[in-house]
Amino acid sequence: MRYPGVIVLSVLETISYDTWLTITRFPCSVTIREDLANSLVDIGFIYLKDGRYGITELGELFLNNALNRNTIN
């Protein structure tokens, strides 16, 4: 399934500020939360540990590049 970039960025931004995110706090409808989380884990943007999701280095890099359009790290 494809997800709007704004949802992916919102998830990554939330994790970058809060350090951890449980699946119930994902900013989308309950029917796509698990699939969205699995997709982000599969591409390496987030990881799952002890039932919570954290952001990876790749996720931080993607988020930084998306939010700072004039700089690519």
TAURPE-V487939 format. One record per helix or strand of 2 or more residues. SS is the DSSP state (h for helix, s for strand). FROM is the first residue (numbers start at 1). TO is the last residue. Records with the same first field share a line. If there is no record, write none. Layout:
SS=FROM-TO, FROM-TO
//
This chain:
h=5-18, 23-25, 30-42, 57-67
s=46-49, 52-55
//
